[in-house]
Amino acid sequence: MVISSTNPHYKEIAIRKRIASIFNKREDDFPSLKEYNDYLEEVEDMTFNLIEGIDVAAIEARIAKYQEENSEQIMINRARKAEELAAAMATSKGQPAQTDNDDANPNSQAVFGCCSSRAICTYNCRRTA
């Protein structure tokens, strides 16, 4: 992905947002803090190199491979982040956060906040019944 702009700050922000939306694991996704820190360092190295234009083709290939291998986890983490944001927004407005009531349906297998009430997701996370 090539980002052309005369403003170098815009380029950096766009790259960081894109990388953060793909490499969106959290500390609790790792068995140890060291492994999480190694992951963060690897992501920052890729981000820096993309911003500076270093080995872009190889990094883009690595990103594509990661996306393909981790697409489900990426979508789960995006949904989790959206749910947390919605809960925080509701809390800041003094309203109780809306949550899915999976206890009402013991056969519910919904894990995605974006599509937990639908058989097929309409937000491209590719969840099907």
KEPA-103847 format. One record per atom (N, C-alpha, C): z, x, y; residue in three letters. Coordinates in steps of 0.05 Angstrom, whole numbers, plus 5000, padded with zeros to 4 digits. Example, Ala and Ser with C-alpha at 12.3 -4.5 7.8 and 13.67 -1.06 7.14 Angstrom:
<drenlos>
515652644886ala515652464910ala515652644934ala514252574955ser514352734979ser515752585001ser
</drenlos>
This chain:
<drenlos>
500050174977met500050005000met500050185025met498150135042val497950295066val498750115090val500550215106ile501450065130ile500550215154ile498850085170ser497850225193ser499150095218ser500250265234ser501550175258ser501850415277ser501750365302thr502250575321thr505250635325thr506850445316asn509750475319asn510850575292asn511850825292pro512850945267pro515350795257pro516850675275his519250525266his518550275250his516350145259tyr515449905245tyr514649985216tyr513250215214lys512350305188lys514750355170lys516750495180glu519150545164glu520650295156glu520950105174ile522249855168ile520749705147ile518149685150ala516449545130ala516749665102ala516649925101ile516850065075ile519650015063ile521750045079arg524450015069arg524949725059arg523849525074lys524149245065lys522749205038lys520349315036arg518749275012arg520149404988arg521049654991ile522349794969ile525049654962ile526549564982ala529049434976ala528649174961ala526449034966ser525948784952ser525148834922ser524249074916ile523449134889ile525749274874ile526849484886phe529049634874phe531649514885phe532349284873asn534549124884asn536949104865asn537349304849lys539649304831lys542149364847lys544449274836arg546949314849arg548749484832arg550949564843glu552849744829glu553649624802glu554149354801asp555049234776asp552849214755asp550449294762asp548249304742asp548249564726asp550049744733phe550150004720phe552850054706phe552750204685pro555250264670pro557150444685pro556050614703ser557850794718ser556950824747ser558750904763leu558150954791leu556051184794leu556251384777lys554351614778lys551551514774lys551151344753glu548451244748glu547451074771glu549150914784tyr548350764807tyr547550944830tyr549151154835asn548551334856asn545951494851asn545451564826asp542951694818asp540551504824asp540851244818tyr538851044823tyr538251034853tyr540451014869leu540051004898leu538651254909leu539451484899glu538151724908glu535151734901glu534551644877glu531651634869glu530051444887glu531251214893val529951014910val529551124938val531551264949glu531351374975glu529351604976glu529151754955asp527051974954asp524251844955asp523851634940met521251504940met520651384967met522651254979thr522351135005thr521651345026thr523151565027phe522551775046phe519751885042phe518951935018asn516252045013asn514051845021asn514451585017leu512551395027leu512351395057leu514651405070ile514651405099ile513251655110ile513651875097glu512452125106glu509652175095glu508751995078gly506052025067gly505752235045gly507952295031ile508052495011ile507552374983ile505452454970asp504952374942asp504952064939asp503651934958val503651634959val502451504935val500251614925ala498951484901ala500751494877ala502051714872ala503851734849ala506251544852ala507351524876ile509651354881ile508851054878ile506550984888glu505550714885glu505150644856glu504150824840ala503850784811ala506650744798ala508550904807arg511250884796arg512550614803arg512050524828ile513050264837ile511850034820ile509250054816ala507849844801ala508849834772ala509350064760lys510350074733lys513149954732lys514850024751tyr517549924753tyr517549624756tyr515849524773gln515649234777gln514849084752gln512949204738glu511949084713glu514249074692glu515649294689glu517749324669glu520249164675glu520749114701asn523248994710asn522848734725asn520648594721ser519948364738ser522048144735ser523048094711glu525047884708glu527647954723glu528648204720gln531048284733gln530748284764gln528348354773ile527848344802ile528048064812ile526947874798met527047594807met529947484805met531347554784ile534147464782ile535747564806ile535347824813asn536847944835asn536047814862asn533547744865arg532647614890arg533947334892arg533947194869ala535146924869ala538146944875ala539447144863arg542347184868arg542847244898arg541247404910lys541547474938lys541147224955lys539147054948ala538646814963ala540946614961ala542146594937glu544446424933glu546846524950glu547246784950glu549446894965glu549046854995glu546646875004leu546046835032leu546446535040leu545546355022ala545946065027ala548946005028ala550446115010ala553346065009ala554646175035ala553846415043ala554946535068ala554246365092ala551846265093met550946105116met552545845116met552945715093ala554445475091ala557345515099ala558445735090thr561245805097thr561545855127thr559545985139ser559746035168ser559445785184ser558245575173lys558045315186lys560345125179lys562145225162gly564445065154gly563844855133gly561544885119gln560844695098gln561244825071gln561944675051pro562144785024pro559344865014pro559245085000ala556645174989ala555844994967ala553244934966gln552144774943gln551744964920gln552644864897thr552245014872thr551044834851thr549544954833asp548444804811asp550644724792asp550544484782asn552644384764asn551544404735asn551544644724asp550544684697asp552444574676asp554944524684asp556844414665asp556144124657asp554743984674ala553943714668ala551843704646ala550343924643asn548243934622asn548844184605asn550044144582pro550744384566pro548344534555pro545944414556asn543544544546asn542044694568asn543244694592ser541944824615ser541845124610ser539445234615gln539145524612gln538245644639gln538745504660ala537845594686ala539345844695ala537946044704val539146284714val538046344742val535946214750phe534746274776phe535646064796phe536746144818gly537545964838gly535245814851gly532845934850cys530645804863cys529445574847cys529945574821cys528645374804cys530445254784cys533045264787ser534945174767ser534744874762ser533644724781ser533544434776ser530744344768ser528844534764arg526144464757arg525444594730arg523644474716ala522744584691ala520944824696ala519344824717ile517545044723ile518045124752ile518445374757cys519145464784cys516745444802cys517345364827thr515245344847thr515445574867thr517245764862tyr517545994880tyr516646254867tyr514846244848asn513646474836asn515446654819asn517746564810cys519346734793cys518446694764cys516546524759arg515246484734arg517146364712arg519246244720arg521046114700arg519745864690arg519745824664thr518645584652thr520745464635thr520345214628ala522345064612ala522845194585ala
</drenlos>
